[in-house]
Amino acid sequence: MRVSGPVTVPSLTRWGLSVDADLVYRALAIVGSMGETRLVRELGVTRVRVRTAVDELVARGVIATGAAPGPRCSRVWVAVPVPDALGRLRRRSVPAAPHERWRDHFGVLDGLHVPALGNLAVRHWSSRALARRRATHLVAAERYEHLTISPEEVISAESWAAALPLDRSLLDRGVRIRVLSRPPADGDRSVPPRSVVAGAAGTCRQASNLPIKLMIFDRRVALFPSDPLDLEAGYVEVDEPSVVQRLCLFFHRLWRFGKDPFREGVPAIDLTQRERALVTLLATGHTDVSAAEQLNLSARTVAYAMRTLMDRLGVENRFQLALLLGAAGTVPLPPRSSDDTLSGADES
């Protein structure tokens, strides 16, 4: 394996591409242009997986075809430069039209067979300020669970400021919080909400189709806008048990298919001191045997340590490991010869 130089490549799974597509792009961006046969050999995956990944990358415009040097001029795949590729993946989504937001909001209520609001014992808070004051009161009384759907494309600084102390008070009391929000408009799924609940595992999920803005307090009270196109027109509060139950079921159906933003990006890779020393030696040209001598270990211990590291990081061979560590900046991978490297023949 010959690396052209240090390249930082964020995980393309952040923008909805598959793990295989991310792996193929990473190989092309870090190592250089390759044909299908070499990708299959170097990555250690099937030809079908490579072709499917290439199709994904071509469709998103982040790789292109080129001609290999030499008399045969066979086709190879070339990675679009990383900044350009990210720019293409970050194309902003188109906000839903007002009539679609109106239809989706009331479609939820109709689809859940919620009776006409005029026939329910509801409270109407006639302004957003009054609704926020009421939400603060309901949050203060919560003891078990707080559910929120936030379908806004952009959440104002004022809204964040109002939500932060409420979220913090819920977490401090041990109330379970679940928040569904839209992915950022650029599609980067690794960006969590700015709320303090982002610091608690399992509290946030993202989904593109969120048809209604909603808060549910301890499965007893639901609060949603009276007009989805004008939040300043106030909110409707419902405490009819059958209606709240249906809204809870609706929330959990959406939650089930939401994506955890913290699992979409590339987490930091923490290596032990021995793993870091070992990988650095292998990346700079040592074999398993010479690295073992440098670290006063046996070659078998080196092979076992590398296998354990690959299993922990979920890669299938040393070539994939080199791509992952190099792109994440965990270990520098300078240019080196094709033999006796991190992906060399000493792998056992």
C-alpha positions as CSV (number, residue, x, y, z in Angstrom):
1,M,0.0,0.0,0.0
2,R,1.4,3.4,-1.0
3,V,-0.2,6.5,0.6
4,S,0.0,9.8,-1.3
5,G,0.1,11.9,1.9
6,P,-2.0,12.8,4.9
7,V,-5.7,13.2,4.0
8,T,-8.5,13.8,6.4
9,V,-11.7,12.1,5.3
10,P,-14.8,12.3,7.5
11,S,-17.1,9.3,7.4
12,L,-19.4,9.6,4.4
13,T,-22.0,7.6,6.4
14,R,-22.7,11.0,7.9
15,W,-24.5,11.9,4.7
16,G,-26.4,8.7,4.2
17,L,-23.9,6.6,2.3
18,S,-23.2,3.0,3.1
19,V,-20.2,1.7,5.0
20,D,-18.9,0.1,1.8
21,A,-19.2,3.3,-0.1
22,D,-17.4,5.1,2.7
23,L,-14.6,2.5,2.5
24,V,-14.2,2.7,-1.2
25,Y,-14.1,6.5,-1.3
26,R,-11.6,6.5,1.6
27,A,-9.3,4.1,-0.3
28,L,-9.5,6.2,-3.5
29,A,-8.9,9.5,-1.6
30,I,-6.0,8.3,0.5
31,V,-4.3,5.8,-1.8
32,G,-5.1,7.1,-5.2
33,S,-7.0,5.9,-8.3
34,M,-7.8,2.2,-8.5
35,G,-9.7,-0.1,-10.8
36,E,-12.4,-2.5,-9.7
37,T,-10.1,-5.5,-9.5
38,R,-7.5,-3.8,-7.3
39,L,-10.2,-2.4,-5.0
40,V,-11.5,-6.0,-4.5
41,R,-8.1,-7.3,-3.8
42,E,-6.9,-4.4,-1.5
43,L,-10.1,-4.0,0.5
44,G,-10.7,-7.7,0.8
45,V,-14.4,-7.5,-0.1
46,T,-16.5,-9.1,-2.9
47,R,-16.8,-7.7,-6.3
48,V,-20.5,-7.2,-5.8
49,R,-19.9,-5.1,-2.8
50,V,-17.4,-2.9,-4.6
51,R,-19.7,-2.4,-7.6
52,T,-22.6,-1.5,-5.4
53,A,-20.4,1.0,-3.4
54,V,-19.1,2.5,-6.7
55,D,-22.7,3.0,-7.9
56,E,-23.6,4.9,-4.7
57,L,-20.5,7.1,-5.0
58,V,-21.1,7.9,-8.7
59,A,-24.7,8.7,-8.0
60,R,-23.7,11.3,-5.4
61,G,-21.0,12.7,-7.7
62,V,-18.0,12.1,-5.4
63,I,-16.0,9.7,-7.6
64,A,-15.4,9.8,-11.4
65,T,-13.8,7.5,-14.0
66,G,-10.3,7.9,-15.3
67,A,-7.9,6.0,-17.5
68,A,-5.1,3.9,-15.9
69,P,-1.6,4.6,-17.2
70,G,-0.1,2.1,-19.6
71,P,-0.9,0.6,-23.0
72,R,-4.2,-1.1,-21.8
73,C,-5.8,2.2,-20.6
74,S,-8.2,0.3,-18.4
75,R,-10.9,2.2,-16.5
76,V,-10.1,3.3,-12.9
77,W,-12.0,5.2,-10.3
78,V,-10.8,8.6,-9.1
79,A,-12.0,10.3,-5.9
80,V,-13.2,13.9,-6.2
81,P,-11.0,16.0,-3.9
82,V,-12.3,15.8,-0.3
83,P,-13.5,19.5,0.0
84,D,-15.4,19.2,-3.3
85,A,-16.9,15.9,-2.4
86,L,-18.1,17.2,1.0
87,G,-19.6,20.2,-0.8
88,R,-21.6,18.0,-3.0
89,L,-22.8,15.8,-0.1
90,R,-23.8,18.9,1.8
91,R,-26.2,20.2,-0.7
92,R,-29.0,21.7,1.3
93,S,-32.4,20.1,1.5
94,V,-35.4,21.9,0.1
95,P,-37.8,23.0,2.9
96,A,-41.4,21.6,2.7
97,A,-43.9,24.0,1.1
98,P,-46.4,25.7,3.5
99,H,-49.4,23.7,2.2
100,E,-47.5,20.4,2.8
101,R,-46.7,21.4,6.4
102,W,-50.4,22.3,7.0
103,R,-51.5,19.0,5.4
104,D,-49.0,16.9,7.4
105,H,-49.9,18.5,10.7
106,F,-53.6,17.9,10.4
107,G,-53.1,14.6,8.7
108,V,-51.5,13.3,11.8
109,L,-54.5,14.3,13.9
110,D,-57.0,12.9,11.3
111,G,-54.9,9.7,10.9
112,L,-55.0,9.0,14.6
113,H,-58.7,9.4,14.6
114,V,-58.5,12.3,17.1
115,P,-62.0,13.8,17.5
116,A,-62.5,17.3,16.4
117,L,-60.8,19.6,18.9
118,G,-64.1,21.4,19.5
119,N,-65.5,18.2,20.9
120,L,-62.6,17.7,23.4
121,A,-61.9,19.3,26.7
122,V,-58.8,21.2,25.4
123,R,-57.1,24.4,26.5
124,H,-55.9,26.9,24.0
125,W,-52.9,29.0,24.9
126,S,-53.4,32.0,22.6
127,S,-49.7,33.0,22.1
128,R,-46.3,31.3,22.0
129,A,-45.2,33.1,25.1
130,L,-48.2,31.7,27.1
131,A,-47.6,28.2,25.7
132,R,-43.9,28.4,26.8
133,R,-45.0,29.5,30.3
134,R,-47.4,26.6,30.4
135,A,-44.7,24.2,29.2
136,T,-42.4,25.4,32.0
137,H,-45.1,24.6,34.5
138,L,-45.7,21.1,33.0
139,V,-42.0,20.3,32.9
140,A,-41.7,21.3,36.6
141,A,-44.3,18.6,37.4
142,E,-42.8,15.8,35.3
143,R,-41.4,12.8,37.0
144,Y,-41.0,10.0,34.4
145,E,-40.8,10.9,30.7
146,H,-40.7,13.9,28.4
147,L,-41.2,13.4,24.6
148,T,-40.6,16.1,22.0
149,I,-40.9,16.3,18.2
150,S,-39.1,19.3,16.7
151,P,-39.8,19.4,12.9
152,E,-38.4,22.9,12.3
153,E,-35.8,23.3,9.6
154,V,-34.1,26.0,11.7
155,I,-34.6,26.5,15.4
156,S,-34.2,30.1,16.6
157,A,-31.7,31.2,19.3
158,E,-34.7,32.3,21.3
159,S,-36.2,28.8,21.2
160,W,-32.9,27.3,22.2
161,A,-32.6,29.7,25.1
162,A,-36.1,28.7,26.3
163,A,-35.5,25.0,26.0
164,L,-32.0,24.7,27.6
165,P,-33.0,25.3,31.3
166,L,-36.1,23.0,30.9
167,D,-33.9,20.2,29.5
168,R,-31.4,20.7,32.2
169,S,-34.0,20.5,35.0
170,L,-35.4,17.3,33.5
171,L,-32.0,15.6,33.4
172,D,-31.2,16.8,36.9
173,R,-34.3,15.1,38.2
174,G,-33.7,11.8,36.3
175,V,-36.6,12.3,33.9
176,R,-36.2,10.3,30.7
177,I,-36.0,12.5,27.7
178,R,-36.5,11.6,24.0
179,V,-36.2,14.2,21.3
180,L,-36.9,13.7,17.6
181,S,-35.6,16.4,15.3
182,R,-34.8,16.8,11.6
183,P,-31.2,16.2,10.4
184,P,-29.4,19.4,9.6
185,A,-30.3,20.9,6.2
186,D,-26.9,19.9,4.8
187,G,-27.6,16.2,5.6
188,D,-24.7,15.8,8.1
189,R,-26.2,13.2,10.5
190,S,-23.3,13.5,12.9
191,V,-24.4,16.9,14.1
192,P,-26.5,16.5,17.3
193,P,-29.0,19.1,18.6
194,R,-27.5,21.9,20.6
195,S,-29.8,21.1,23.6
196,V,-28.2,19.8,26.7
197,V,-29.9,16.5,26.2
198,A,-27.2,15.9,23.5
199,G,-24.9,15.0,26.3
200,A,-27.0,12.1,27.4
201,A,-26.8,8.8,25.5
202,G,-29.9,7.6,23.8
203,T,-31.9,10.8,24.1
204,C,-31.8,12.2,20.6
205,R,-32.8,10.7,17.2
206,Q,-33.2,12.3,13.8
207,A,-35.8,11.7,11.1
208,S,-36.6,13.5,7.9
209,N,-40.4,13.0,8.1
210,L,-41.6,14.8,11.2
211,P,-45.1,16.0,10.3
212,I,-46.1,17.7,13.6
213,K,-44.5,19.7,16.4
214,L,-45.3,18.0,19.6
215,M,-44.5,17.8,23.4
216,I,-45.9,15.0,25.6
217,F,-45.5,15.3,29.4
218,D,-45.4,12.1,31.5
219,R,-47.9,10.6,28.9
220,R,-50.6,12.7,30.5
221,V,-50.6,15.9,28.6
222,A,-49.9,16.8,24.9
223,L,-49.1,20.2,23.6
224,F,-49.0,21.1,19.9
225,P,-49.4,24.2,17.7
226,S,-52.9,25.3,16.8
227,D,-51.5,26.6,13.4
228,P,-48.4,24.8,12.1
229,L,-47.6,27.8,9.8
230,D,-47.8,30.4,12.7
231,L,-46.4,29.3,16.0
232,E,-47.1,32.7,17.4
233,A,-50.8,31.8,17.1
234,G,-50.5,29.6,20.2
235,Y,-50.8,26.0,21.2
236,V,-53.5,23.4,22.0
237,E,-53.2,21.4,25.2
238,V,-54.9,18.0,25.4
239,D,-55.2,15.7,28.4
240,E,-57.8,13.3,27.1
241,P,-56.1,9.9,27.9
242,S,-57.1,8.1,24.7
243,V,-55.8,11.0,22.6
244,V,-52.5,11.3,24.5
245,Q,-52.0,7.5,24.2
246,R,-52.4,7.7,20.4
247,L,-49.9,10.5,20.2
248,C,-47.5,8.5,22.3
249,L,-47.8,5.5,20.0
250,F,-47.3,7.8,17.0
251,F,-44.1,9.3,18.6
252,H,-42.6,5.9,19.3
253,R,-43.3,4.7,15.7
254,L,-41.2,7.7,14.5
255,W,-38.6,7.1,17.2
256,R,-38.2,3.5,16.1
257,F,-37.0,4.5,12.7
258,G,-35.0,7.6,13.7
259,K,-31.2,7.7,13.5
260,D,-29.0,8.3,16.5
261,P,-26.8,11.3,15.4
262,F,-24.0,10.1,17.7
263,R,-23.7,6.8,15.8
264,E,-23.5,8.2,12.3
265,G,-20.2,10.0,12.4
266,V,-16.7,8.6,13.2
267,P,-16.1,8.4,16.9
268,A,-12.6,9.2,18.2
269,I,-10.3,6.2,18.0
270,D,-8.5,5.6,21.3
271,L,-5.4,3.3,21.1
272,T,-3.5,1.9,24.0
273,Q,0.1,3.0,24.3
274,R,1.3,-0.4,22.9
275,E,-1.2,-0.3,20.0
276,R,-0.1,3.2,19.1
277,A,3.6,2.2,19.2
278,L,2.9,-0.9,17.2
279,V,0.8,0.7,14.5
280,T,3.3,3.6,14.1
281,L,6.1,1.1,13.6
282,L,4.1,-0.9,11.0
283,A,3.1,2.3,9.2
284,T,6.7,3.4,8.8
285,G,7.8,0.1,7.2
286,H,8.4,-2.4,9.9
287,T,7.3,-6.0,9.5
288,D,5.6,-7.9,12.3
289,V,9.0,-9.4,13.2
290,S,11.0,-6.2,13.3
291,A,8.2,-4.4,15.2
292,A,8.2,-7.2,17.7
293,E,11.9,-6.8,18.2
294,Q,11.6,-3.0,18.7
295,L,8.9,-3.5,21.3
296,N,10.4,-6.6,23.0
297,L,7.4,-8.7,22.0
298,S,7.0,-11.9,20.1
299,A,5.8,-11.8,16.5
300,R,2.8,-13.9,17.6
301,T,1.8,-11.2,20.2
302,V,2.1,-8.5,17.5
303,A,-0.2,-10.5,15.2
304,Y,-2.7,-11.1,18.0
305,A,-2.7,-7.4,19.0
306,M,-3.4,-6.4,15.4
307,R,-6.2,-8.9,15.0
308,T,-7.7,-7.7,18.3
309,L,-7.5,-4.0,17.1
310,M,-9.1,-4.8,13.8
311,D,-12.0,-6.7,15.5
312,R,-12.5,-3.8,17.9
313,L,-12.7,-1.2,15.1
314,G,-14.8,-3.4,12.9
315,V,-12.5,-3.6,9.9
316,E,-11.7,-6.8,7.9
317,N,-8.0,-6.5,7.1
318,R,-5.0,-4.3,7.7
319,F,-5.5,-2.3,4.5
320,Q,-8.9,-1.2,5.9
321,L,-7.3,-0.5,9.3
322,A,-4.7,1.7,7.7
323,L,-7.4,3.7,5.9
324,L,-9.4,4.2,9.1
325,L,-6.5,5.2,11.3
326,G,-4.9,7.4,8.7
327,A,-8.1,9.3,7.7
328,A,-9.1,9.7,11.4
329,G,-5.7,11.2,12.1
330,T,-5.1,8.7,14.9
331,V,-1.7,7.6,13.5
332,P,0.2,9.4,10.7
333,L,0.6,7.3,7.6
334,P,3.5,8.8,5.6
335,P,4.3,7.5,2.0
336,R,6.0,4.2,2.1
337,S,6.9,1.2,-0.1
338,S,4.3,-1.4,-1.0
339,D,6.0,-4.2,1.0
340,D,6.3,-4.7,4.8
341,T,3.6,-2.2,5.7
342,L,0.6,-2.1,7.9
343,S,-1.3,-3.9,5.2
344,G,1.6,-6.2,4.3
345,A,2.0,-10.0,3.9
346,D,2.9,-10.6,7.5
347,E,-0.8,-10.5,8.5
348,S,-1.8,-13.7,10.1
